Amino acid sequence: MKKHNFSAGPSILPEEVFKKASQAVLDYNNSGLSILEISHRSKDFIAVMEEAQSLALELSGLSGKGYKALFLSGGARLEFDRIPYNLMKVNGKAAYIDSGSWAAGAIKEAKIFGDVTVVGSSKEDNYSYIPKGYTIPEDADYFHCTSNNTIYGTQMQEFPETNVPIVCDMSSDIFSRTIDFSKFGIIYAGAQKNIGPAGVTLLLIKEEILGKTGRTIPGMLDYQQHIEKESMYNTPPVFATYTAMLTLQWIKANGGIENIEKKNNEKAALLYNEIDRNSLFTGTAIKEDRSKMNVTFVTVEGVNTDAFDKLCKDAGISGINGHRSVGGYRASIYNAMPIESVKVLISVMQEFEKSFK
Ligand SMILES: *Cc1c(COP(=O)(O)O)cnc(C)c1O
């Protein structure tokens, strides 16, 4: 039986994408070859890469606005290093918000390269909210933020107005909601949360912000090198990029980001309503910063969770344990999560409450 998959990442993808991807493994486009055995320089794969790049620019509304889309390997974490390498001047500085473990990981790496100012942090409060009211130094080479904090279940609802280039880690909410993507200098996202399998990272880069650091950048770390070679400087993650392309096609065919956002809002509202209504559960993030992708919650004190875990298991619910560093529960309800699965989780929460009365 297919499970209701609430995993935080790698995570659920549309059923249709699984079907098309598995067909391509057996025979890609009736070529008599598997997608896994064709050259990345073949006409067939170049078409895949071009379509993936152009869909990413189209969905974000960035076509013709001076941006390039790249699909690279290394994971979001490699960008924690590539970003300062490409944007921080020699003796320069950068501003970061510390809104969760991934943000803290990015800060740690940037400190290797130069002066990092942490302009806001919610660490003292267990990252239960998004820092606000901070000032970005005018002379920062860039400002880095994390749009959605996957582990803590908080999400930025607005982004600052600044002349400093904004760099954003959107790994866990890319293409889940309509935002003005042209506010950003660089957007990056590991595909495995919302737009594909593990192994590929999407980057949307405003070209004019590159080439200003005075550093010599090693080839694999140099965004300009990857742009010039159109994501083919080295062998790209062929299958992961293909599957990401299928997922972007699915978003487009399902009414684009606007329609996906409507569904995401509906799913999140249903689940948060139940958490707030149900006497056995409480949410861990403050209400105004709640994430519509990762819904984090705990049971109230004194409740033994074994029965709830068993009910979940019996209902085919998978992957709702909180991150190993925080515990509790986390239901990740990414783009591909059907509302029916959210309803199953809610009915299990209600059943658990009834069993207590
Ligand atoms: C998962 C995640 C990462 C790490 O991605 P990798 O591809 O494993 O390097 C970074 N940032 C955020 C916000 C994430 O959710």
The ligand as a Gaussian input file, in Angstrom:
#p B3LYP/6-31G(d) Opt

LIG

0 1
 C       17.614000      20.225000       3.590000
 C       18.114000      21.602000       3.678000
 C       19.464000      21.934000       3.413000
 C       20.518000      20.882000       3.117000
 O       20.458000      20.435000       1.857000
 P       21.546000      19.377000       1.275000
 O       21.089000      19.249000      -0.124000
 O       21.445000      18.153000       2.107000
 O       22.893000      20.012000       1.389000
 C       19.834000      23.263000       3.457000
 N       18.950000      24.221000       3.760000
 C       17.658000      23.955000       4.035000
 C       16.722000      25.067000       4.350000
 C       17.207000      22.637000       3.990000
 O       15.916000      22.365000       4.265000

